[in-house]
Amino acid sequence: MPRRRKRATRITDLKETIMLKILRHLDLKSTIRTCAATSRWRRLLPKLPALEFDLADFPVPSLRRSFQKQARRNFTEAVTRLLSIRDGRKPLERFSI
């Protein structure tokens, strides 16, 4: 009788609540990268219980004022995008900018 191979447990096989707890321990930049990896993780982005935005995640390539303005615009757009996809039925436990 042939042996059946056990299927390896993958992180995407976890329950949604556990996946959200994992994301809670990552900074926002890492969270977004993780959620971009698969459609299952991507569906968690609107349900994040905490949003902590840090301007340092949007580096300014130069001290020139125009680059600084562009970095602030990129930051503002990122905040706006994440808030616009947020599932309003899920409570937001923590929010900081």
Gaussian input, Z-matrix of N, CA and C with variables (Angstrom, degrees):
# hf/3-21g

backbone

0 1
 N
 C     1     B1
 C     2     B2     1     A1
 N     3     B3     2     A2     1     D1
 C     4     B4     3     A3     2     D2
 C     5     B5     4     A4     3     D3
 N     6     B6     5     A5     4     D4
 C     7     B7     6     A6     5     D5
 C     8     B8     7     A7     6     D6
 N     9     B9     8     A8     7     D7
 C    10    B10     9     A9     8     D8
 C    11    B11    10    A10     9     D9
 N    12    B12    11    A11    10    D10
 C    13    B13    12    A12    11    D11
 C    14    B14    13    A13    12    D12
 N    15    B15    14    A14    13    D13
 C    16    B16    15    A15    14    D14
 C    17    B17    16    A16    15    D15
 N    18    B18    17    A17    16    D16
 C    19    B19    18    A18    17    D17
 C    20    B20    19    A19    18    D18
 N    21    B21    20    A20    19    D19
 C    22    B22    21    A21    20    D20
 C    23    B23    22    A22    21    D21
 N    24    B24    23    A23    22    D22
 C    25    B25    24    A24    23    D23
 C    26    B26    25    A25    24    D24
 N    27    B27    26    A26    25    D25
 C    28    B28    27    A27    26    D26
 C    29    B29    28    A28    27    D27
 N    30    B30    29    A29    28    D28
 C    31    B31    30    A30    29    D29
 C    32    B32    31    A31    30    D30
 N    33    B33    32    A32    31    D31
 C    34    B34    33    A33    32    D32
 C    35    B35    34    A34    33    D33
 N    36    B36    35    A35    34    D34
 C    37    B37    36    A36    35    D35
 C    38    B38    37    A37    36    D36
 N    39    B39    38    A38    37    D37
 C    40    B40    39    A39    38    D38
 C    41    B41    40    A40    39    D39
 N    42    B42    41    A41    40    D40
 C    43    B43    42    A42    41    D41
 C    44    B44    43    A43    42    D42
 N    45    B45    44    A44    43    D43
 C    46    B46    45    A45    44    D44
 C    47    B47    46    A46    45    D45
 N    48    B48    47    A47    46    D46
 C    49    B49    48    A48    47    D47
 C    50    B50    49    A49    48    D48
 N    51    B51    50    A50    49    D49
 C    52    B52    51    A51    50    D50
 C    53    B53    52    A52    51    D51
 N    54    B54    53    A53    52    D52
 C    55    B55    54    A54    53    D53
 C    56    B56    55    A55    54    D54
 N    57    B57    56    A56    55    D55
 C    58    B58    57    A57    56    D56
 C    59    B59    58    A58    57    D57
 N    60    B60    59    A59    58    D58
 C    61    B61    60    A60    59    D59
 C    62    B62    61    A61    60    D60
 N    63    B63    62    A62    61    D61
 C    64    B64    63    A63    62    D62
 C    65    B65    64    A64    63    D63
 N    66    B66    65    A65    64    D64
 C    67    B67    66    A66    65    D65
 C    68    B68    67    A67    66    D66
 N    69    B69    68    A68    67    D67
 C    70    B70    69    A69    68    D68
 C    71    B71    70    A70    69    D69
 N    72    B72    71    A71    70    D70
 C    73    B73    72    A72    71    D71
 C    74    B74    73    A73    72    D72
 N    75    B75    74    A74    73    D73
 C    76    B76    75    A75    74    D74
 C    77    B77    76    A76    75    D75
 N    78    B78    77    A77    76    D76
 C    79    B79    78    A78    77    D77
 C    80    B80    79    A79    78    D78
 N    81    B81    80    A80    79    D79
 C    82    B82    81    A81    80    D80
 C    83    B83    82    A82    81    D81
 N    84    B84    83    A83    82    D82
 C    85    B85    84    A84    83    D83
 C    86    B86    85    A85    84    D84
 N    87    B87    86    A86    85    D85
 C    88    B88    87    A87    86    D86
 C    89    B89    88    A88    87    D87
 N    90    B90    89    A89    88    D88
 C    91    B91    90    A90    89    D89
 C    92    B92    91    A91    90    D90
 N    93    B93    92    A92    91    D91
 C    94    B94    93    A93    92    D92
 C    95    B95    94    A94    93    D93
 N    96    B96    95    A95    94    D94
 C    97    B97    96    A96    95    D95
 C    98    B98    97    A97    96    D96
 N    99    B99    98    A98    97    D97
 C   100   B100    99    A99    98    D98
 C   101   B101   100   A100    99    D99
 N   102   B102   101   A101   100   D100
 C   103   B103   102   A102   101   D101
 C   104   B104   103   A103   102   D102
 N   105   B105   104   A104   103   D103
 C   106   B106   105   A105   104   D104
 C   107   B107   106   A106   105   D105
 N   108   B108   107   A107   106   D106
 C   109   B109   108   A108   107   D107
 C   110   B110   109   A109   108   D108
 N   111   B111   110   A110   109   D109
 C   112   B112   111   A111   110   D110
 C   113   B113   112   A112   111   D111
 N   114   B114   113   A113   112   D112
 C   115   B115   114   A114   113   D113
 C   116   B116   115   A115   114   D114
 N   117   B117   116   A116   115   D115
 C   118   B118   117   A117   116   D116
 C   119   B119   118   A118   117   D117
 N   120   B120   119   A119   118   D118
 C   121   B121   120   A120   119   D119
 C   122   B122   121   A121   120   D120
 N   123   B123   122   A122   121   D121
 C   124   B124   123   A123   122   D122
 C   125   B125   124   A124   123   D123
 N   126   B126   125   A125   124   D124
 C   127   B127   126   A126   125   D125
 C   128   B128   127   A127   126   D126
 N   129   B129   128   A128   127   D127
 C   130   B130   129   A129   128   D128
 C   131   B131   130   A130   129   D129
 N   132   B132   131   A131   130   D130
 C   133   B133   132   A132   131   D131
 C   134   B134   133   A133   132   D132
 N   135   B135   134   A134   133   D133
 C   136   B136   135   A135   134   D134
 C   137   B137   136   A136   135   D135
 N   138   B138   137   A137   136   D136
 C   139   B139   138   A138   137   D137
 C   140   B140   139   A139   138   D138
 N   141   B141   140   A140   139   D139
 C   142   B142   141   A141   140   D140
 C   143   B143   142   A142   141   D141
 N   144   B144   143   A143   142   D142
 C   145   B145   144   A144   143   D143
 C   146   B146   145   A145   144   D144
 N   147   B147   146   A146   145   D145
 C   148   B148   147   A147   146   D146
 C   149   B149   148   A148   147   D147
 N   150   B150   149   A149   148   D148
 C   151   B151   150   A150   149   D149
 C   152   B152   151   A151   150   D150
 N   153   B153   152   A152   151   D151
 C   154   B154   153   A153   152   D152
 C   155   B155   154   A154   153   D153
 N   156   B156   155   A155   154   D154
 C   157   B157   156   A156   155   D155
 C   158   B158   157   A157   156   D156
 N   159   B159   158   A158   157   D157
 C   160   B160   159   A159   158   D158
 C   161   B161   160   A160   159   D159
 N   162   B162   161   A161   160   D160
 C   163   B163   162   A162   161   D161
 C   164   B164   163   A163   162   D162
 N   165   B165   164   A164   163   D163
 C   166   B166   165   A165   164   D164
 C   167   B167   166   A166   165   D165
 N   168   B168   167   A167   166   D166
 C   169   B169   168   A168   167   D167
 C   170   B170   169   A169   168   D168
 N   171   B171   170   A170   169   D169
 C   172   B172   171   A171   170   D170
 C   173   B173   172   A172   171   D171
 N   174   B174   173   A173   172   D172
 C   175   B175   174   A174   173   D173
 C   176   B176   175   A175   174   D174
 N   177   B177   176   A176   175   D175
 C   178   B178   177   A177   176   D176
 C   179   B179   178   A178   177   D177
 N   180   B180   179   A179   178   D178
 C   181   B181   180   A180   179   D179
 C   182   B182   181   A181   180   D180
 N   183   B183   182   A182   181   D181
 C   184   B184   183   A183   182   D182
 C   185   B185   184   A184   183   D183
 N   186   B186   185   A185   184   D184
 C   187   B187   186   A186   185   D185
 C   188   B188   187   A187   186   D186
 N   189   B189   188   A188   187   D187
 C   190   B190   189   A189   188   D188
 C   191   B191   190   A190   189   D189
 N   192   B192   191   A191   190   D190
 C   193   B193   192   A192   191   D191
 C   194   B194   193   A193   192   D192
 N   195   B195   194   A194   193   D193
 C   196   B196   195   A195   194   D194
 C   197   B197   196   A196   195   D195
 N   198   B198   197   A197   196   D196
 C   199   B199   198   A198   197   D197
 C   200   B200   199   A199   198   D198
 N   201   B201   200   A200   199   D199
 C   202   B202   201   A201   200   D200
 C   203   B203   202   A202   201   D201
 N   204   B204   203   A203   202   D202
 C   205   B205   204   A204   203   D203
 C   206   B206   205   A205   204   D204
 N   207   B207   206   A206   205   D205
 C   208   B208   207   A207   206   D206
 C   209   B209   208   A208   207   D207
 N   210   B210   209   A209   208   D208
 C   211   B211   210   A210   209   D209
 C   212   B212   211   A211   210   D210
 N   213   B213   212   A212   211   D211
 C   214   B214   213   A213   212   D212
 C   215   B215   214   A214   213   D213
 N   216   B216   215   A215   214   D214
 C   217   B217   216   A216   215   D215
 C   218   B218   217   A217   216   D216
 N   219   B219   218   A218   217   D217
 C   220   B220   219   A219   218   D218
 C   221   B221   220   A220   219   D219
 N   222   B222   221   A221   220   D220
 C   223   B223   222   A222   221   D221
 C   224   B224   223   A223   222   D222
 N   225   B225   224   A224   223   D223
 C   226   B226   225   A225   224   D224
 C   227   B227   226   A226   225   D225
 N   228   B228   227   A227   226   D226
 C   229   B229   228   A228   227   D227
 C   230   B230   229   A229   228   D228
 N   231   B231   230   A230   229   D229
 C   232   B232   231   A231   230   D230
 C   233   B233   232   A232   231   D231
 N   234   B234   233   A233   232   D232
 C   235   B235   234   A234   233   D233
 C   236   B236   235   A235   234   D234
 N   237   B237   236   A236   235   D235
 C   238   B238   237   A237   236   D236
 C   239   B239   238   A238   237   D237
 N   240   B240   239   A239   238   D238
 C   241   B241   240   A240   239   D239
 C   242   B242   241   A241   240   D240
 N   243   B243   242   A242   241   D241
 C   244   B244   243   A243   242   D242
 C   245   B245   244   A244   243   D243
 N   246   B246   245   A245   244   D244
 C   247   B247   246   A246   245   D245
 C   248   B248   247   A247   246   D246
 N   249   B249   248   A248   247   D247
 C   250   B250   249   A249   248   D248
 C   251   B251   250   A250   249   D249
 N   252   B252   251   A251   250   D250
 C   253   B253   252   A252   251   D251
 C   254   B254   253   A253   252   D252
 N   255   B255   254   A254   253   D253
 C   256   B256   255   A255   254   D254
 C   257   B257   256   A256   255   D255
 N   258   B258   257   A257   256   D256
 C   259   B259   258   A258   257   D257
 C   260   B260   259   A259   258   D258
 N   261   B261   260   A260   259   D259
 C   262   B262   261   A261   260   D260
 C   263   B263   262   A262   261   D261
 N   264   B264   263   A263   262   D262
 C   265   B265   264   A264   263   D263
 C   266   B266   265   A265   264   D264
 N   267   B267   266   A266   265   D265
 C   268   B268   267   A267   266   D266
 C   269   B269   268   A268   267   D267
 N   270   B270   269   A269   268   D268
 C   271   B271   270   A270   269   D269
 C   272   B272   271   A271   270   D270
 N   273   B273   272   A272   271   D271
 C   274   B274   273   A273   272   D272
 C   275   B275   274   A274   273   D273
 N   276   B276   275   A275   274   D274
 C   277   B277   276   A276   275   D275
 C   278   B278   277   A277   276   D276
 N   279   B279   278   A278   277   D277
 C   280   B280   279   A279   278   D278
 C   281   B281   280   A280   279   D279
 N   282   B282   281   A281   280   D280
 C   283   B283   282   A282   281   D281
 C   284   B284   283   A283   282   D282
 N   285   B285   284   A284   283   D283
 C   286   B286   285   A285   284   D284
 C   287   B287   286   A286   285   D285
 N   288   B288   287   A287   286   D286
 C   289   B289   288   A288   287   D287
 C   290   B290   289   A289   288   D288

   B1=1.4441
   B2=1.5405
   B3=1.3220
   B4=1.4738
   B5=1.5277
   B6=1.3159
   B7=1.4670
   B8=1.5209
   B9=1.2875
   B10=1.4660
   B11=1.5162
   B12=1.2831
   B13=1.4613
   B14=1.5165
   B15=1.3066
   B16=1.4592
   B17=1.5160
   B18=1.2785
   B19=1.4586
   B20=1.5217
   B21=1.3026
   B22=1.4620
   B23=1.5251
   B24=1.3079
   B25=1.4602
   B26=1.5187
   B27=1.3013
   B28=1.4605
   B29=1.5149
   B30=1.2952
   B31=1.4616
   B32=1.5285
   B33=1.3185
   B34=1.4652
   B35=1.5214
   B36=1.3352
   B37=1.4651
   B38=1.5296
   B39=1.3162
   B40=1.4636
   B41=1.5240
   B42=1.3191
   B43=1.4640
   B44=1.5276
   B45=1.3184
   B46=1.4628
   B47=1.5284
   B48=1.3134
   B49=1.4707
   B50=1.5270
   B51=1.3116
   B52=1.4683
   B53=1.5276
   B54=1.3271
   B55=1.4648
   B56=1.5281
   B57=1.3330
   B58=1.4641
   B59=1.5271
   B60=1.3230
   B61=1.4702
   B62=1.5257
   B63=1.3194
   B64=1.4656
   B65=1.5241
   B66=1.3302
   B67=1.4658
   B68=1.5213
   B69=1.3073
   B70=1.4607
   B71=1.5371
   B72=1.3208
   B73=1.4646
   B74=1.5283
   B75=1.3158
   B76=1.4626
   B77=1.5188
   B78=1.3264
   B79=1.4606
   B80=1.5332
   B81=1.3155
   B82=1.4650
   B83=1.5261
   B84=1.3169
   B85=1.4624
   B86=1.5345
   B87=1.3240
   B88=1.4687
   B89=1.5252
   B90=1.3171
   B91=1.4644
   B92=1.5236
   B93=1.3140
   B94=1.4672
   B95=1.5254
   B96=1.3173
   B97=1.4702
   B98=1.5308
   B99=1.3165
   B100=1.4640
   B101=1.5230
   B102=1.3196
   B103=1.4662
   B104=1.5265
   B105=1.3144
   B106=1.4599
   B107=1.5297
   B108=1.3307
   B109=1.4682
   B110=1.5280
   B111=1.3199
   B112=1.4707
   B113=1.5238
   B114=1.3138
   B115=1.4685
   B116=1.5249
   B117=1.3233
   B118=1.4787
   B119=1.5317
   B120=1.3170
   B121=1.4660
   B122=1.5298
   B123=1.3357
   B124=1.4684
   B125=1.5260
   B126=1.3309
   B127=1.4689
   B128=1.5301
   B129=1.3264
   B130=1.4661
   B131=1.5262
   B132=1.3138
   B133=1.4680
   B134=1.5272
   B135=1.3378
   B136=1.4727
   B137=1.5281
   B138=1.3229
   B139=1.4634
   B140=1.5259
   B141=1.3165
   B142=1.4667
   B143=1.5232
   B144=1.3264
   B145=1.4622
   B146=1.5250
   B147=1.3292
   B148=1.4664
   B149=1.5225
   B150=1.3106
   B151=1.4612
   B152=1.5234
   B153=1.3210
   B154=1.4595
   B155=1.5207
   B156=1.3055
   B157=1.4556
   B158=1.5219
   B159=1.3295
   B160=1.4566
   B161=1.5237
   B162=1.3159
   B163=1.4607
   B164=1.5280
   B165=1.3267
   B166=1.4699
   B167=1.5293
   B168=1.3236
   B169=1.4660
   B170=1.5279
   B171=1.3099
   B172=1.4628
   B173=1.5250
   B174=1.3303
   B175=1.4615
   B176=1.5212
   B177=1.3067
   B178=1.4589
   B179=1.5262
   B180=1.3505
   B181=1.4634
   B182=1.5284
   B183=1.3088
   B184=1.4641
   B185=1.5236
   B186=1.3051
   B187=1.4653
   B188=1.5254
   B189=1.3221
   B190=1.4631
   B191=1.5214
   B192=1.3019
   B193=1.4692
   B194=1.5343
   B195=1.3316
   B196=1.4707
   B197=1.5367
   B198=1.3236
   B199=1.4645
   B200=1.5247
   B201=1.3153
   B202=1.4621
   B203=1.5232
   B204=1.3324
   B205=1.4660
   B206=1.5252
   B207=1.3377
   B208=1.4662
   B209=1.5294
   B210=1.3180
   B211=1.4707
   B212=1.5256
   B213=1.3274
   B214=1.4741
   B215=1.5240
   B216=1.3340
   B217=1.4696
   B218=1.5277
   B219=1.3294
   B220=1.4713
   B221=1.5265
   B222=1.3158
   B223=1.4630
   B224=1.5269
   B225=1.3292
   B226=1.4673
   B227=1.5261
   B228=1.3252
   B229=1.4652
   B230=1.5298
   B231=1.3291
   B232=1.4686
   B233=1.5233
   B234=1.3303
   B235=1.4702
   B236=1.5267
   B237=1.3129
   B238=1.4627
   B239=1.5274
   B240=1.3427
   B241=1.4645
   B242=1.5253
   B243=1.3220
   B244=1.4704
   B245=1.5242
   B246=1.3118
   B247=1.4646
   B248=1.5279
   B249=1.3312
   B250=1.4687
   B251=1.5294
   B252=1.3323
   B253=1.4672
   B254=1.5283
   B255=1.2939
   B256=1.4674
   B257=1.5266
   B258=1.3044
   B259=1.4603
   B260=1.5236
   B261=1.3152
   B262=1.4587
   B263=1.5185
   B264=1.3305
   B265=1.4699
   B266=1.5234
   B267=1.3256
   B268=1.4648
   B269=1.5259
   B270=1.3271
   B271=1.4668
   B272=1.5249
   B273=1.2981
   B274=1.4593
   B275=1.5226
   B276=1.3232
   B277=1.4601
   B278=1.5258
   B279=1.3293
   B280=1.4622
   B281=1.5279
   B282=1.3260
   B283=1.4627
   B284=1.5188
   B285=1.3183
   B286=1.4700
   B287=1.5205
   B288=1.3156
   B289=1.4698
   B290=1.5133
   A1=108.89
   A2=118.31
   A3=120.67
   A4=111.26
   A5=114.60
   A6=120.00
   A7=110.11
   A8=115.07
   A9=119.71
   A10=108.11
   A11=115.54
   A12=120.06
   A13=108.95
   A14=114.43
   A15=118.53
   A16=108.64
   A17=114.77
   A18=120.07
   A19=108.22
   A20=116.45
   A21=120.94
   A22=109.72
   A23=115.65
   A24=119.93
   A25=108.31
   A26=115.00
   A27=119.85
   A28=108.71
   A29=114.97
   A30=119.61
   A31=110.70
   A32=117.47
   A33=120.24
   A34=112.33
   A35=117.56
   A36=121.17
   A37=112.01
   A38=117.16
   A39=121.07
   A40=111.23
   A41=115.66
   A42=120.57
   A43=109.25
   A44=114.80
   A45=120.89
   A46=112.09
   A47=117.52
   A48=120.12
   A49=111.27
   A50=116.89
   A51=120.11
   A52=110.24
   A53=116.44
   A54=119.88
   A55=110.64
   A56=117.23
   A57=120.39
   A58=111.02
   A59=117.24
   A60=120.16
   A61=110.79
   A62=116.63
   A63=120.32
   A64=109.62
   A65=116.49
   A66=120.49
   A67=111.97
   A68=117.12
   A69=121.85
   A70=111.56
   A71=116.79
   A72=121.19
   A73=113.45
   A74=117.07
   A75=120.99
   A76=110.26
   A77=116.40
   A78=118.06
   A79=107.49
   A80=116.24
   A81=120.36
   A82=112.19
   A83=116.96
   A84=120.73
   A85=110.45
   A86=117.32
   A87=121.45
   A88=111.10
   A89=116.21
   A90=120.66
   A91=110.63
   A92=116.50
   A93=120.57
   A94=110.36
   A95=116.96
   A96=119.97
   A97=110.86
   A98=116.64
   A99=120.91
   A100=110.40
   A101=116.80
   A102=120.92
   A103=111.93
   A104=117.03
   A105=120.13
   A106=111.70
   A107=116.77
   A108=121.30
   A109=113.61
   A110=117.94
   A111=120.41
   A112=109.81
   A113=115.35
   A114=119.19
   A115=111.21
   A116=117.41
   A117=119.82
   A118=110.40
   A119=117.16
   A120=120.69
   A121=110.07
   A122=116.43
   A123=120.44
   A124=111.16
   A125=116.63
   A126=120.10
   A127=112.17
   A128=117.50
   A129=120.74
   A130=112.41
   A131=117.31
   A132=121.00
   A133=113.14
   A134=120.12
   A135=119.50
   A136=113.94
   A137=117.11
   A138=120.75
   A139=113.35
   A140=117.42
   A141=119.80
   A142=110.65
   A143=117.66
   A144=120.53
   A145=113.56
   A146=116.98
   A147=119.93
   A148=109.54
   A149=115.62
   A150=121.51
   A151=107.64
   A152=115.56
   A153=121.02
   A154=107.98
   A155=115.74
   A156=121.89
   A157=109.60
   A158=115.53
   A159=120.94
   A160=108.18
   A161=116.39
   A162=121.34
   A163=110.95
   A164=117.29
   A165=120.98
   A166=111.99
   A167=117.53
   A168=121.04
   A169=112.13
   A170=116.40
   A171=122.44
   A172=107.89
   A173=117.44
   A174=121.10
   A175=113.10
   A176=113.99
   A177=121.95
   A178=106.99
   A179=117.87
   A180=119.92
   A181=114.28
   A182=116.52
   A183=119.86
   A184=108.91
   A185=115.64
   A186=119.75
   A187=111.99
   A188=116.33
   A189=119.33
   A190=109.82
   A191=114.45
   A192=121.21
   A193=112.24
   A194=117.63
   A195=120.15
   A196=111.02
   A197=117.41
   A198=120.39
   A199=111.02
   A200=116.20
   A201=120.21
   A202=110.60
   A203=116.08
   A204=120.22
   A205=110.83
   A206=116.54
   A207=120.28
   A208=110.66
   A209=117.61
   A210=120.96
   A211=110.22
   A212=117.09
   A213=120.43
   A214=110.83
   A215=116.75
   A216=120.44
   A217=110.53
   A218=116.65
   A219=120.59
   A220=110.68
   A221=115.95
   A222=121.51
   A223=110.26
   A224=116.17
   A225=121.50
   A226=110.97
   A227=116.81
   A228=120.56
   A229=111.28
   A230=116.93
   A231=120.39
   A232=110.84
   A233=116.52
   A234=120.68
   A235=109.51
   A236=116.63
   A237=121.83
   A238=111.31
   A239=116.96
   A240=120.72
   A241=111.88
   A242=116.12
   A243=118.77
   A244=111.79
   A245=117.05
   A246=119.32
   A247=111.27
   A248=117.12
   A249=120.07
   A250=112.57
   A251=118.14
   A252=119.51
   A253=111.86
   A254=116.89
   A255=122.18
   A256=111.21
   A257=116.53
   A258=123.22
   A259=107.55
   A260=116.89
   A261=122.00
   A262=114.45
   A263=117.24
   A264=119.95
   A265=111.88
   A266=116.71
   A267=121.33
   A268=108.53
   A269=117.62
   A270=119.16
   A271=111.76
   A272=115.10
   A273=121.98
   A274=107.00
   A275=116.48
   A276=121.19
   A277=112.78
   A278=115.68
   A279=119.59
   A280=109.29
   A281=115.71
   A282=121.51
   A283=107.84
   A284=115.73
   A285=118.21
   A286=110.16
   A287=113.96
   A288=121.85
   A289=106.89
   D1=125.11
   D2=-178.39
   D3=-68.25
   D4=144.40
   D5=178.39
   D6=-78.45
   D7=139.25
   D8=176.58
   D9=-88.74
   D10=134.56
   D11=177.70
   D12=-80.79
   D13=134.25
   D14=175.59
   D15=-75.19
   D16=137.95
   D17=177.49
   D18=-77.90
   D19=130.42
   D20=179.72
   D21=-68.41
   D22=139.64
   D23=176.56
   D24=-75.93
   D25=130.99
   D26=178.88
   D27=-110.96
   D28=156.23
   D29=-178.76
   D30=-62.53
   D31=-29.86
   D32=179.13
   D33=-73.35
   D34=-9.48
   D35=176.36
   D36=-83.07
   D37=-7.86
   D38=-178.16
   D39=-70.57
   D40=160.32
   D41=175.60
   D42=-67.23
   D43=152.64
   D44=-178.51
   D45=-57.35
   D46=-40.26
   D47=-178.60
   D48=-62.79
   D49=-36.80
   D50=178.52
   D51=-71.00
   D52=-39.93
   D53=178.26
   D54=-62.36
   D55=-39.35
   D56=177.74
   D57=-65.61
   D58=-35.79
   D59=177.26
   D60=-65.90
   D61=-36.77
   D62=176.47
   D63=-63.51
   D64=-47.01
   D65=-179.22
   D66=-62.84
   D67=-30.48
   D68=-179.27
   D69=-60.30
   D70=-27.11
   D71=-177.31
   D72=-89.61
   D73=-1.87
   D74=179.03
   D75=-99.17
   D76=154.13
   D77=171.76
   D78=-72.85
   D79=165.56
   D80=-172.95
   D81=-61.20
   D82=-40.01
   D83=-179.44
   D84=-61.41
   D85=-45.26
   D86=178.38
   D87=-66.86
   D88=-36.46
   D89=178.26
   D90=-61.88
   D91=-45.81
   D92=-179.25
   D93=-64.32
   D94=-41.83
   D95=177.59
   D96=-62.26
   D97=-42.62
   D98=179.73
   D99=-63.77
   D100=-43.84
   D101=-178.54
   D102=-67.94
   D103=-24.60
   D104=178.81
   D105=-75.51
   D106=-15.51
   D107=-174.05
   D108=-66.90
   D109=-43.42
   D110=-178.02
   D111=-141.48
   D112=160.67
   D113=-178.91
   D114=-66.84
   D115=-32.04
   D116=179.07
   D117=-64.45
   D118=-44.30
   D119=178.10
   D120=-68.65
   D121=-36.90
   D122=-178.33
   D123=-60.22
   D124=-34.90
   D125=179.85
   D126=-68.80
   D127=-14.68
   D128=179.48
   D129=-82.67
   D130=-23.13
   D131=-176.05
   D132=-52.80
   D133=-45.24
   D134=178.82
   D135=-68.37
   D136=-13.13
   D137=-175.89
   D138=-103.48
   D139=6.59
   D140=-177.94
   D141=-56.42
   D142=132.06
   D143=-178.37
   D144=-79.09
   D145=-13.89
   D146=-178.28
   D147=-142.14
   D148=137.45
   D149=175.62
   D150=-126.57
   D151=116.34
   D152=179.11
   D153=-125.59
   D154=107.44
   D155=-177.31
   D156=-96.05
   D157=138.49
   D158=-179.60
   D159=-133.37
   D160=122.13
   D161=-179.45
   D162=-59.95
   D163=-24.56
   D164=179.07
   D165=-64.22
   D166=-19.47
   D167=177.02
   D168=-76.63
   D169=-4.49
   D170=179.25
   D171=-121.69
   D172=76.10
   D173=-173.14
   D174=-62.50
   D175=147.10
   D176=177.97
   D177=-98.31
   D178=119.23
   D179=-176.05
   D180=-71.28
   D181=-11.87
   D182=-176.59
   D183=-154.01
   D184=160.85
   D185=177.26
   D186=-82.29
   D187=-3.71
   D188=-179.64
   D189=-61.78
   D190=140.64
   D191=-176.63
   D192=-57.40
   D193=-38.62
   D194=-178.69
   D195=-63.71
   D196=-36.63
   D197=177.69
   D198=-69.40
   D199=-37.08
   D200=178.33
   D201=-64.76
   D202=-42.01
   D203=178.08
   D204=-62.83
   D205=-41.46
   D206=179.93
   D207=-65.18
   D208=-39.33
   D209=178.37
   D210=-63.13
   D211=-41.22
   D212=177.88
   D213=-65.75
   D214=-39.20
   D215=177.46
   D216=-63.23
   D217=-44.71
   D218=178.57
   D219=-60.73
   D220=-41.29
   D221=178.94
   D222=-62.61
   D223=-47.75
   D224=-179.92
   D225=-61.33
   D226=-41.94
   D227=178.91
   D228=-64.29
   D229=-39.78
   D230=179.15
   D231=-64.18
   D232=-43.52
   D233=178.38
   D234=-62.06
   D235=-47.15
   D236=-179.27
   D237=-60.68
   D238=-44.78
   D239=-179.95
   D240=-61.49
   D241=-46.76
   D242=-179.17
   D243=-65.45
   D244=-38.85
   D245=178.65
   D246=-68.62
   D247=-33.54
   D248=-177.98
   D249=-71.26
   D250=-27.15
   D251=179.17
   D252=-93.52
   D253=-3.46
   D254=-176.43
   D255=-62.64
   D256=136.79
   D257=176.77
   D258=-79.31
   D259=107.06
   D260=-176.40
   D261=-65.96
   D262=-14.82
   D263=179.07
   D264=-79.69
   D265=-16.60
   D266=179.54
   D267=-95.36
   D268=126.84
   D269=-178.78
   D270=-66.09
   D271=143.06
   D272=176.26
   D273=-95.35
   D274=111.77
   D275=-175.34
   D276=-79.51
   D277=-30.61
   D278=-177.10
   D279=-148.90
   D280=136.08
   D281=178.17
   D282=-143.79
   D283=127.38
   D284=176.30
   D285=-149.67
   D286=149.47
   D287=176.86
   D288=-126.69

